[in-house]
Amino acid sequence: MKRRLDPELWSKITQCYSALGRHIPSAGSDITHFHCERWRNSVMSPFFLRPQGNMSSKFARAESYFHRHKPKHPFDNIGAYINLLGVDSGDQAHRAIATARKLNWDVDLRPNTLNVWESRRPLSLAKSFHLVIGRYFDKAVYRGFRKTMVENFGTKPKFMRELDIMMRGIDERVRTVLLYHETGKIAAGGLVATNLHGAFLFCGSVGKPYRGKGLWNSLVAARQLVSACQGAKCWITTTRTKRILGKGEFSFPLAVISKDLSPNIRPVP
C-alpha cells in the first residue's frame, strides 16, 4: 500500500522509534533524533532524517551531535551515523545522497526498508503453535530468545552482552514474544519496545525449518497485540532481510549514512 511520508506519519514513526530511548529536543522540525542510552551503534542510529530541505545543515548538526556526545562504552560507534528515510528514485533523495558524499559521508545503499503499520494484523496460529510472552529478563523467555538470536542470526556473545546492557535501561518497556511448536522447539522470536504512542519491533526471526509458513506475520501480530495492551497505536521495524523487505502496511526505503569523525576518539573509561 502506498502512503506519503507526510508530517503526521513522520510524527508517528519517530514516536515509535522513541520507545527505544528518550527524545532530544531539536531546534527545528526538519531534524528528529533520539538518544538510546548505552546503545550507540550503526544498527540503531539516534537520527532519522528525510531527504529534503538543507541537507548540508542537517548533516552538520548530526555530526556536531556526535562530536558533543562521545562514546561511553567499548561497543559504541566511534563515528556519526544517520538513517536517511524515504530514499528512492526522486530528485531530493539523489541530491541528499550527493550532498552526503560531497561532505565525506559513507552511504550504504544496500536494500533496506522501514516497515510501518497503523493497524493491527490478525493473529492466526495453527493449533501446533503457542505463544510465550515475558519481559526481557524473565526466565521463561530469556534463554529461549538468546537461542533464536544465535540460531537465526549467528549472533556472538558480545552482541548479546551489549543488548543486555541496553535492556537494563528500558526493560519495563520491552516484551519478548516466542512462538513454540508443539514439539517444544522455538519456531520464532522477537522483541517489542513500547511507549504510549507506538512500538518498535526488533530482533525478530523465524527458524529455518519454519520459514515460508506465515510465521513472520504471526510474530508481527503477536507483538502488536502485546504492545497495543500498553497503548501502542502504530508499529515500525527496519529490515534488510530480503523476504520481508517492503512487507509493512507501508514501507519506505532507508539508507544508512556514516562518517568516521576521528581516529583519536575512543570510549570514555
ChimeraX commands (.cxc) that place a marker at each C-alpha (Angstrom):
marker #1 position 0.00,0.00,0.00 radius 0.5
marker #1 position 1.26,3.48,-0.87 radius 0.5
marker #1 position 1.45,6.19,1.76 radius 0.5
marker #1 position 3.12,9.59,1.68 radius 0.5
marker #1 position 5.72,10.31,4.31 radius 0.5
marker #1 position 3.69,13.30,5.50 radius 0.5
marker #1 position 4.18,15.16,8.82 radius 0.5
marker #1 position 1.50,13.07,10.59 radius 0.5
marker #1 position 3.07,9.75,9.63 radius 0.5
marker #1 position 6.58,11.12,10.26 radius 0.5
marker #1 position 5.50,12.02,13.79 radius 0.5
marker #1 position 4.11,8.52,14.38 radius 0.5
marker #1 position 7.31,6.90,13.10 radius 0.5
marker #1 position 9.54,8.94,15.39 radius 0.5
marker #1 position 7.22,8.27,18.35 radius 0.5
marker #1 position 7.54,4.54,17.71 radius 0.5
marker #1 position 11.30,4.80,17.49 radius 0.5
marker #1 position 11.43,6.81,20.72 radius 0.5
marker #1 position 10.27,3.71,22.60 radius 0.5
marker #1 position 13.95,2.71,22.47 radius 0.5
marker #1 position 15.25,5.89,24.06 radius 0.5
marker #1 position 14.50,9.42,25.12 radius 0.5
marker #1 position 13.80,12.39,22.89 radius 0.5
marker #1 position 16.50,15.03,22.43 radius 0.5
marker #1 position 14.88,18.45,21.83 radius 0.5
marker #1 position 15.76,19.90,18.45 radius 0.5
marker #1 position 15.95,23.49,17.27 radius 0.5
marker #1 position 13.90,22.74,14.16 radius 0.5
marker #1 position 11.24,20.36,12.93 radius 0.5
marker #1 position 13.34,19.24,9.97 radius 0.5
marker #1 position 15.60,17.04,12.08 radius 0.5
marker #1 position 14.40,14.44,14.56 radius 0.5
marker #1 position 16.63,12.37,16.77 radius 0.5
marker #1 position 16.50,10.23,19.88 radius 0.5
marker #1 position 19.17,9.09,22.25 radius 0.5
marker #1 position 19.18,5.42,23.19 radius 0.5
marker #1 position 21.30,5.27,26.32 radius 0.5
marker #1 position 24.03,2.60,26.29 radius 0.5
marker #1 position 23.33,1.75,22.67 radius 0.5
marker #1 position 25.13,3.79,20.04 radius 0.5
marker #1 position 25.96,1.70,17.03 radius 0.5
marker #1 position 25.22,1.74,13.32 radius 0.5
marker #1 position 22.34,-0.72,13.72 radius 0.5
marker #1 position 20.21,1.76,15.67 radius 0.5
marker #1 position 21.08,5.34,14.84 radius 0.5
marker #1 position 19.78,8.15,17.05 radius 0.5
marker #1 position 18.90,10.07,13.89 radius 0.5
marker #1 position 16.13,9.69,11.33 radius 0.5
marker #1 position 16.34,12.30,8.55 radius 0.5
marker #1 position 14.22,12.96,5.49 radius 0.5
marker #1 position 15.95,13.75,2.16 radius 0.5
marker #1 position 14.58,17.27,1.86 radius 0.5
marker #1 position 15.47,20.79,2.86 radius 0.5
marker #1 position 19.01,21.95,3.59 radius 0.5
marker #1 position 20.83,18.63,3.84 radius 0.5
marker #1 position 24.23,20.25,4.38 radius 0.5
marker #1 position 22.84,21.85,7.55 radius 0.5
marker #1 position 21.23,18.60,8.71 radius 0.5
marker #1 position 24.43,16.59,8.25 radius 0.5
marker #1 position 26.41,19.30,10.06 radius 0.5
marker #1 position 24.03,19.23,13.02 radius 0.5
marker #1 position 24.16,15.45,13.19 radius 0.5
marker #1 position 27.95,15.49,13.06 radius 0.5
marker #1 position 28.02,18.11,15.82 radius 0.5
marker #1 position 25.82,15.89,17.99 radius 0.5
marker #1 position 28.32,13.03,17.80 radius 0.5
marker #1 position 31.25,15.33,18.46 radius 0.5
marker #1 position 29.47,16.57,21.59 radius 0.5
marker #1 position 28.32,13.13,22.76 radius 0.5
marker #1 position 31.42,10.99,23.00 radius 0.5
marker #1 position 31.27,7.17,23.04 radius 0.5
marker #1 position 30.87,5.80,26.56 radius 0.5
marker #1 position 31.18,2.06,26.03 radius 0.5
marker #1 position 33.53,-0.21,24.06 radius 0.5
marker #1 position 30.75,-1.17,21.64 radius 0.5
marker #1 position 29.70,2.42,20.89 radius 0.5
marker #1 position 30.17,3.54,17.32 radius 0.5
marker #1 position 33.07,5.97,17.18 radius 0.5
marker #1 position 31.76,7.90,14.19 radius 0.5
marker #1 position 28.49,9.59,13.24 radius 0.5
marker #1 position 25.68,7.61,11.64 radius 0.5
marker #1 position 22.25,8.52,10.30 radius 0.5
marker #1 position 19.18,6.75,8.97 radius 0.5
marker #1 position 18.11,8.60,5.80 radius 0.5
marker #1 position 14.45,7.72,5.38 radius 0.5
marker #1 position 12.46,7.81,2.14 radius 0.5
marker #1 position 15.38,7.20,-0.21 radius 0.5
marker #1 position 14.01,6.35,-3.65 radius 0.5
marker #1 position 14.44,7.49,-7.22 radius 0.5
marker #1 position 13.30,11.06,-6.51 radius 0.5
marker #1 position 15.47,14.10,-7.18 radius 0.5
marker #1 position 15.50,15.08,-3.50 radius 0.5
marker #1 position 16.94,11.73,-2.50 radius 0.5
marker #1 position 19.62,11.90,-5.21 radius 0.5
marker #1 position 20.60,15.39,-4.06 radius 0.5
marker #1 position 20.71,14.30,-0.41 radius 0.5
marker #1 position 22.98,11.37,-1.20 radius 0.5
marker #1 position 25.20,13.53,-3.43 radius 0.5
marker #1 position 25.47,16.09,-0.62 radius 0.5
marker #1 position 26.40,13.39,1.89 radius 0.5
marker #1 position 29.17,12.08,-0.35 radius 0.5
marker #1 position 30.45,15.58,-1.05 radius 0.5
marker #1 position 30.75,16.07,2.73 radius 0.5
marker #1 position 32.71,12.80,3.01 radius 0.5
marker #1 position 29.93,10.66,4.48 radius 0.5
marker #1 position 29.79,7.00,3.52 radius 0.5
marker #1 position 26.43,5.96,2.07 radius 0.5
marker #1 position 25.20,2.37,2.44 radius 0.5
marker #1 position 22.59,1.78,-0.27 radius 0.5
marker #1 position 22.08,-1.93,0.27 radius 0.5
marker #1 position 18.34,-2.78,0.15 radius 0.5
marker #1 position 16.81,-1.70,3.45 radius 0.5
marker #1 position 13.30,-0.64,4.42 radius 0.5
marker #1 position 11.37,0.83,7.29 radius 0.5
marker #1 position 8.12,-1.15,7.56 radius 0.5
marker #1 position 5.20,0.68,9.17 radius 0.5
marker #1 position 1.76,-0.44,10.41 radius 0.5
marker #1 position -1.07,1.83,11.53 radius 0.5
marker #1 position -3.45,-1.08,12.00 radius 0.5
marker #1 position -3.04,-4.44,13.69 radius 0.5
marker #1 position -2.56,-7.61,11.70 radius 0.5
marker #1 position -4.86,-10.51,12.61 radius 0.5
marker #1 position -3.18,-13.08,14.81 radius 0.5
marker #1 position -3.85,-16.55,13.46 radius 0.5
marker #1 position -1.87,-19.50,14.80 radius 0.5
marker #1 position -2.16,-23.15,13.86 radius 0.5
marker #1 position -3.00,-25.44,16.79 radius 0.5
marker #1 position 0.55,-26.77,16.67 radius 0.5
marker #1 position 1.95,-23.40,17.84 radius 0.5
marker #1 position 1.56,-21.38,21.02 radius 0.5
marker #1 position 2.86,-18.07,22.37 radius 0.5
marker #1 position 5.08,-17.41,25.37 radius 0.5
marker #1 position 5.43,-13.76,26.39 radius 0.5
marker #1 position 7.51,-12.07,29.08 radius 0.5
marker #1 position 9.75,-9.17,29.98 radius 0.5
marker #1 position 13.23,-9.35,28.50 radius 0.5
marker #1 position 14.96,-10.75,31.61 radius 0.5
marker #1 position 12.14,-13.12,32.60 radius 0.5
marker #1 position 13.47,-16.66,32.96 radius 0.5
marker #1 position 10.56,-18.02,30.89 radius 0.5
marker #1 position 11.81,-16.23,27.76 radius 0.5
marker #1 position 15.39,-15.05,28.32 radius 0.5
marker #1 position 17.30,-18.18,27.29 radius 0.5
marker #1 position 14.86,-19.04,24.53 radius 0.5
marker #1 position 15.22,-15.64,22.91 radius 0.5
marker #1 position 19.01,-15.81,23.05 radius 0.5
marker #1 position 18.81,-19.19,21.34 radius 0.5
marker #1 position 16.80,-17.72,18.45 radius 0.5
marker #1 position 19.40,-14.97,18.01 radius 0.5
marker #1 position 22.27,-17.45,17.80 radius 0.5
marker #1 position 20.48,-19.92,15.53 radius 0.5
marker #1 position 18.83,-17.44,13.18 radius 0.5
marker #1 position 21.26,-14.50,13.14 radius 0.5
marker #1 position 24.52,-16.13,14.18 radius 0.5
marker #1 position 24.95,-13.50,16.90 radius 0.5
marker #1 position 28.02,-13.60,19.08 radius 0.5
marker #1 position 28.15,-13.36,22.89 radius 0.5
marker #1 position 29.50,-9.79,22.63 radius 0.5
marker #1 position 26.36,-8.60,20.83 radius 0.5
marker #1 position 24.10,-10.26,23.38 radius 0.5
marker #1 position 26.03,-8.64,26.23 radius 0.5
marker #1 position 25.51,-5.27,24.54 radius 0.5
marker #1 position 21.81,-5.99,24.12 radius 0.5
marker #1 position 21.53,-6.90,27.81 radius 0.5
marker #1 position 23.14,-3.59,28.77 radius 0.5
marker #1 position 20.65,-1.69,26.64 radius 0.5
marker #1 position 17.71,-3.59,28.11 radius 0.5
marker #1 position 18.66,-2.72,31.67 radius 0.5
marker #1 position 17.69,0.85,30.87 radius 0.5
marker #1 position 14.34,0.13,29.17 radius 0.5
marker #1 position 13.32,-3.30,30.50 radius 0.5
marker #1 position 9.90,-2.06,31.64 radius 0.5
marker #1 position 9.08,-1.07,28.04 radius 0.5
marker #1 position 10.23,-4.28,26.35 radius 0.5
marker #1 position 8.46,-7.59,25.88 radius 0.5
marker #1 position 9.81,-10.81,24.38 radius 0.5
marker #1 position 7.49,-12.93,22.23 radius 0.5
marker #1 position 8.34,-16.55,21.44 radius 0.5
marker #1 position 6.40,-18.89,19.15 radius 0.5
marker #1 position 6.75,-22.51,20.24 radius 0.5
marker #1 position 5.98,-25.56,18.14 radius 0.5
marker #1 position 4.17,-28.48,19.79 radius 0.5
marker #1 position 7.46,-30.43,19.64 radius 0.5
marker #1 position 8.83,-27.98,22.20 radius 0.5
marker #1 position 11.11,-26.23,19.73 radius 0.5
marker #1 position 11.08,-22.45,19.32 radius 0.5
marker #1 position 9.85,-21.56,15.84 radius 0.5
marker #1 position 10.21,-17.77,16.06 radius 0.5
marker #1 position 11.00,-14.97,18.48 radius 0.5
marker #1 position 11.35,-11.22,18.71 radius 0.5
marker #1 position 11.27,-8.10,20.87 radius 0.5
marker #1 position 8.97,-5.09,21.02 radius 0.5
marker #1 position 9.62,-1.79,22.83 radius 0.5
marker #1 position 6.51,0.28,23.59 radius 0.5
marker #1 position 5.57,3.76,24.75 radius 0.5
marker #1 position 2.18,5.48,24.96 radius 0.5
marker #1 position 2.12,6.24,21.24 radius 0.5
marker #1 position 3.80,3.44,19.35 radius 0.5
marker #1 position 6.14,0.50,19.33 radius 0.5
marker #1 position 9.39,-0.60,17.72 radius 0.5
marker #1 position 9.64,-4.25,16.65 radius 0.5
marker #1 position 13.20,-5.58,16.58 radius 0.5
marker #1 position 15.39,-8.68,16.75 radius 0.5
marker #1 position 12.59,-10.74,15.20 radius 0.5
marker #1 position 13.40,-14.00,13.41 radius 0.5
marker #1 position 11.89,-17.29,12.26 radius 0.5
marker #1 position 13.83,-20.56,12.45 radius 0.5
marker #1 position 14.83,-22.11,9.13 radius 0.5
marker #1 position 12.55,-25.19,9.41 radius 0.5
marker #1 position 9.53,-22.90,9.89 radius 0.5
marker #1 position 10.11,-20.25,7.23 radius 0.5
marker #1 position 7.66,-19.73,4.39 radius 0.5
marker #1 position 4.69,-20.67,6.61 radius 0.5
marker #1 position 3.49,-17.18,7.52 radius 0.5
marker #1 position 5.07,-17.16,10.98 radius 0.5
marker #1 position 6.71,-13.78,10.42 radius 0.5
marker #1 position 3.22,-12.28,10.07 radius 0.5
marker #1 position 2.19,-14.08,13.26 radius 0.5
marker #1 position 5.26,-12.72,15.06 radius 0.5
marker #1 position 4.39,-9.19,13.97 radius 0.5
marker #1 position 0.74,-9.64,15.01 radius 0.5
marker #1 position 1.68,-11.11,18.40 radius 0.5
marker #1 position 3.99,-8.20,19.19 radius 0.5
marker #1 position 1.32,-5.76,18.06 radius 0.5
marker #1 position -1.16,-7.43,20.41 radius 0.5
marker #1 position 1.22,-7.21,23.37 radius 0.5
marker #1 position 2.18,-3.58,22.73 radius 0.5
marker #1 position -1.41,-2.49,21.99 radius 0.5
marker #1 position -2.21,-3.50,25.57 radius 0.5
marker #1 position 0.44,-0.97,26.63 radius 0.5
marker #1 position -1.06,1.80,24.47 radius 0.5
marker #1 position 0.67,1.45,21.08 radius 0.5
marker #1 position -1.30,2.55,18.02 radius 0.5
marker #1 position 1.47,2.42,15.42 radius 0.5
marker #1 position 4.34,-0.01,14.82 radius 0.5
marker #1 position 7.62,0.12,12.91 radius 0.5
marker #1 position 10.59,-2.12,12.15 radius 0.5
marker #1 position 13.67,-1.84,9.96 radius 0.5
marker #1 position 14.99,-4.75,7.95 radius 0.5
marker #1 position 17.49,-5.83,5.34 radius 0.5
marker #1 position 16.06,-9.35,5.13 radius 0.5
marker #1 position 15.03,-9.89,1.51 radius 0.5
marker #1 position 11.97,-11.98,2.38 radius 0.5
marker #1 position 10.35,-9.13,4.35 radius 0.5
marker #1 position 11.68,-6.02,2.58 radius 0.5
marker #1 position 8.76,-3.71,1.97 radius 0.5
marker #1 position 6.27,-6.01,3.71 radius 0.5
marker #1 position 4.78,-3.45,6.09 radius 0.5
marker #1 position 1.38,-1.86,5.69 radius 0.5
marker #1 position 3.51,0.98,4.34 radius 0.5
marker #1 position 7.24,0.70,3.64 radius 0.5
marker #1 position 9.91,3.29,2.95 radius 0.5
marker #1 position 13.44,2.73,1.61 radius 0.5
marker #1 position 16.17,3.50,4.11 radius 0.5
marker #1 position 19.87,4.29,3.71 radius 0.5
marker #1 position 22.48,4.30,6.48 radius 0.5
marker #1 position 24.95,7.19,6.24 radius 0.5
marker #1 position 28.07,7.17,8.42 radius 0.5
marker #1 position 31.23,9.17,8.96 radius 0.5
marker #1 position 34.46,8.40,10.78 radius 0.5
marker #1 position 34.93,11.58,12.81 radius 0.5
marker #1 position 38.35,10.98,14.28 radius 0.5
marker #1 position 40.65,8.02,14.84 radius 0.5
marker #1 position 41.56,9.62,18.17 radius 0.5
marker #1 position 38.03,9.43,19.64 radius 0.5
marker #1 position 37.71,6.50,21.98 radius 0.5
marker #1 position 35.13,5.42,24.57 radius 0.5
marker #1 position 35.35,7.30,27.86 radius 0.5
marker #1 position 36.80,4.97,30.53 radius 0.5
marker link #1:1,2 radius 0.2
marker link #1:2,3 radius 0.2
marker link #1:3,4 radius 0.2
marker link #1:4,5 radius 0.2
marker link #1:5,6 radius 0.2
marker link #1:6,7 radius 0.2
marker link #1:7,8 radius 0.2
marker link #1:8,9 radius 0.2
marker link #1:9,10 radius 0.2
marker link #1:10,11 radius 0.2
marker link #1:11,12 radius 0.2
marker link #1:12,13 radius 0.2
marker link #1:13,14 radius 0.2
marker link #1:14,15 radius 0.2
marker link #1:15,16 radius 0.2
marker link #1:16,17 radius 0.2
marker link #1:17,18 radius 0.2
marker link #1:18,19 radius 0.2
marker link #1:19,20 radius 0.2
marker link #1:20,21 radius 0.2
marker link #1:21,22 radius 0.2
marker link #1:22,23 radius 0.2
marker link #1:23,24 radius 0.2
marker link #1:24,25 radius 0.2
marker link #1:25,26 radius 0.2
marker link #1:26,27 radius 0.2
marker link #1:27,28 radius 0.2
marker link #1:28,29 radius 0.2
marker link #1:29,30 radius 0.2
marker link #1:30,31 radius 0.2
marker link #1:31,32 radius 0.2
marker link #1:32,33 radius 0.2
marker link #1:33,34 radius 0.2
marker link #1:34,35 radius 0.2
marker link #1:35,36 radius 0.2
marker link #1:36,37 radius 0.2
marker link #1:37,38 radius 0.2
marker link #1:38,39 radius 0.2
marker link #1:39,40 radius 0.2
marker link #1:40,41 radius 0.2
marker link #1:41,42 radius 0.2
marker link #1:42,43 radius 0.2
marker link #1:43,44 radius 0.2
marker link #1:44,45 radius 0.2
marker link #1:45,46 radius 0.2
marker link #1:46,47 radius 0.2
marker link #1:47,48 radius 0.2
marker link #1:48,49 radius 0.2
marker link #1:49,50 radius 0.2
marker link #1:50,51 radius 0.2
marker link #1:51,52 radius 0.2
marker link #1:52,53 radius 0.2
marker link #1:53,54 radius 0.2
marker link #1:54,55 radius 0.2
marker link #1:55,56 radius 0.2
marker link #1:56,57 radius 0.2
marker link #1:57,58 radius 0.2
marker link #1:58,59 radius 0.2
marker link #1:59,60 radius 0.2
marker link #1:60,61 radius 0.2
marker link #1:61,62 radius 0.2
marker link #1:62,63 radius 0.2
marker link #1:63,64 radius 0.2
marker link #1:64,65 radius 0.2
marker link #1:65,66 radius 0.2
marker link #1:66,67 radius 0.2
marker link #1:67,68 radius 0.2
marker link #1:68,69 radius 0.2
marker link #1:69,70 radius 0.2
marker link #1:70,71 radius 0.2
marker link #1:71,72 radius 0.2
marker link #1:72,73 radius 0.2
marker link #1:73,74 radius 0.2
marker link #1:74,75 radius 0.2
marker link #1:75,76 radius 0.2
marker link #1:76,77 radius 0.2
marker link #1:77,78 radius 0.2
marker link #1:78,79 radius 0.2
marker link #1:79,80 radius 0.2
marker link #1:80,81 radius 0.2
marker link #1:81,82 radius 0.2
marker link #1:82,83 radius 0.2
marker link #1:83,84 radius 0.2
marker link #1:84,85 radius 0.2
marker link #1:85,86 radius 0.2
marker link #1:86,87 radius 0.2
marker link #1:87,88 radius 0.2
marker link #1:88,89 radius 0.2
marker link #1:89,90 radius 0.2
marker link #1:90,91 radius 0.2
marker link #1:91,92 radius 0.2
marker link #1:92,93 radius 0.2
marker link #1:93,94 radius 0.2
marker link #1:94,95 radius 0.2
marker link #1:95,96 radius 0.2
marker link #1:96,97 radius 0.2
marker link #1:97,98 radius 0.2
marker link #1:98,99 radius 0.2
marker link #1:99,100 radius 0.2
marker link #1:100,101 radius 0.2
marker link #1:101,102 radius 0.2
marker link #1:102,103 radius 0.2
marker link #1:103,104 radius 0.2
marker link #1:104,105 radius 0.2
marker link #1:105,106 radius 0.2
marker link #1:106,107 radius 0.2
marker link #1:107,108 radius 0.2
marker link #1:108,109 radius 0.2
marker link #1:109,110 radius 0.2
marker link #1:110,111 radius 0.2
marker link #1:111,112 radius 0.2
marker link #1:112,113 radius 0.2
marker link #1:113,114 radius 0.2
marker link #1:114,115 radius 0.2
marker link #1:115,116 radius 0.2
marker link #1:116,117 radius 0.2
marker link #1:117,118 radius 0.2
marker link #1:118,119 radius 0.2
marker link #1:119,120 radius 0.2
marker link #1:120,121 radius 0.2
marker link #1:121,122 radius 0.2
marker link #1:122,123 radius 0.2
marker link #1:123,124 radius 0.2
marker link #1:124,125 radius 0.2
marker link #1:125,126 radius 0.2
marker link #1:126,127 radius 0.2
marker link #1:127,128 radius 0.2
marker link #1:128,129 radius 0.2
marker link #1:129,130 radius 0.2
marker link #1:130,131 radius 0.2
marker link #1:131,132 radius 0.2
marker link #1:132,133 radius 0.2
marker link #1:133,134 radius 0.2
marker link #1:134,135 radius 0.2
marker link #1:135,136 radius 0.2
marker link #1:136,137 radius 0.2
marker link #1:137,138 radius 0.2
marker link #1:138,139 radius 0.2
marker link #1:139,140 radius 0.2
marker link #1:140,141 radius 0.2
marker link #1:141,142 radius 0.2
marker link #1:142,143 radius 0.2
marker link #1:143,144 radius 0.2
marker link #1:144,145 radius 0.2
marker link #1:145,146 radius 0.2
marker link #1:146,147 radius 0.2
marker link #1:147,148 radius 0.2
marker link #1:148,149 radius 0.2
marker link #1:149,150 radius 0.2
marker link #1:150,151 radius 0.2
marker link #1:151,152 radius 0.2
marker link #1:152,153 radius 0.2
marker link #1:153,154 radius 0.2
marker link #1:154,155 radius 0.2
marker link #1:155,156 radius 0.2
marker link #1:156,157 radius 0.2
marker link #1:157,158 radius 0.2
marker link #1:158,159 radius 0.2
marker link #1:159,160 radius 0.2
marker link #1:160,161 radius 0.2
marker link #1:161,162 radius 0.2
marker link #1:162,163 radius 0.2
marker link #1:163,164 radius 0.2
marker link #1:164,165 radius 0.2
marker link #1:165,166 radius 0.2
marker link #1:166,167 radius 0.2
marker link #1:167,168 radius 0.2
marker link #1:168,169 radius 0.2
marker link #1:169,170 radius 0.2
marker link #1:170,171 radius 0.2
marker link #1:171,172 radius 0.2
marker link #1:172,173 radius 0.2
marker link #1:173,174 radius 0.2
marker link #1:174,175 radius 0.2
marker link #1:175,176 radius 0.2
marker link #1:176,177 radius 0.2
marker link #1:177,178 radius 0.2
marker link #1:178,179 radius 0.2
marker link #1:179,180 radius 0.2
marker link #1:180,181 radius 0.2
marker link #1:181,182 radius 0.2
marker link #1:182,183 radius 0.2
marker link #1:183,184 radius 0.2
marker link #1:184,185 radius 0.2
marker link #1:185,186 radius 0.2
marker link #1:186,187 radius 0.2
marker link #1:187,188 radius 0.2
marker link #1:188,189 radius 0.2
marker link #1:189,190 radius 0.2
marker link #1:190,191 radius 0.2
marker link #1:191,192 radius 0.2
marker link #1:192,193 radius 0.2
marker link #1:193,194 radius 0.2
marker link #1:194,195 radius 0.2
marker link #1:195,196 radius 0.2
marker link #1:196,197 radius 0.2
marker link #1:197,198 radius 0.2
marker link #1:198,199 radius 0.2
marker link #1:199,200 radius 0.2
marker link #1:200,201 radius 0.2
marker link #1:201,202 radius 0.2
marker link #1:202,203 radius 0.2
marker link #1:203,204 radius 0.2
marker link #1:204,205 radius 0.2
marker link #1:205,206 radius 0.2
marker link #1:206,207 radius 0.2
marker link #1:207,208 radius 0.2
marker link #1:208,209 radius 0.2
marker link #1:209,210 radius 0.2
marker link #1:210,211 radius 0.2
marker link #1:211,212 radius 0.2
marker link #1:212,213 radius 0.2
marker link #1:213,214 radius 0.2
marker link #1:214,215 radius 0.2
marker link #1:215,216 radius 0.2
marker link #1:216,217 radius 0.2
marker link #1:217,218 radius 0.2
marker link #1:218,219 radius 0.2
marker link #1:219,220 radius 0.2
marker link #1:220,221 radius 0.2
marker link #1:221,222 radius 0.2
marker link #1:222,223 radius 0.2
marker link #1:223,224 radius 0.2
marker link #1:224,225 radius 0.2
marker link #1:225,226 radius 0.2
marker link #1:226,227 radius 0.2
marker link #1:227,228 radius 0.2
marker link #1:228,229 radius 0.2
marker link #1:229,230 radius 0.2
marker link #1:230,231 radius 0.2
marker link #1:231,232 radius 0.2
marker link #1:232,233 radius 0.2
marker link #1:233,234 radius 0.2
marker link #1:234,235 radius 0.2
marker link #1:235,236 radius 0.2
marker link #1:236,237 radius 0.2
marker link #1:237,238 radius 0.2
marker link #1:238,239 radius 0.2
marker link #1:239,240 radius 0.2
marker link #1:240,241 radius 0.2
marker link #1:241,242 radius 0.2
marker link #1:242,243 radius 0.2
marker link #1:243,244 radius 0.2
marker link #1:244,245 radius 0.2
marker link #1:245,246 radius 0.2
marker link #1:246,247 radius 0.2
marker link #1:247,248 radius 0.2
marker link #1:248,249 radius 0.2
marker link #1:249,250 radius 0.2
marker link #1:250,251 radius 0.2
marker link #1:251,252 radius 0.2
marker link #1:252,253 radius 0.2
marker link #1:253,254 radius 0.2
marker link #1:254,255 radius 0.2
marker link #1:255,256 radius 0.2
marker link #1:256,257 radius 0.2
marker link #1:257,258 radius 0.2
marker link #1:258,259 radius 0.2
marker link #1:259,260 radius 0.2
marker link #1:260,261 radius 0.2
marker link #1:261,262 radius 0.2
marker link #1:262,263 radius 0.2
marker link #1:263,264 radius 0.2
marker link #1:264,265 radius 0.2
marker link #1:265,266 radius 0.2
marker link #1:266,267 radius 0.2
marker link #1:267,268 radius 0.2
marker link #1:268,269 radius 0.2
view
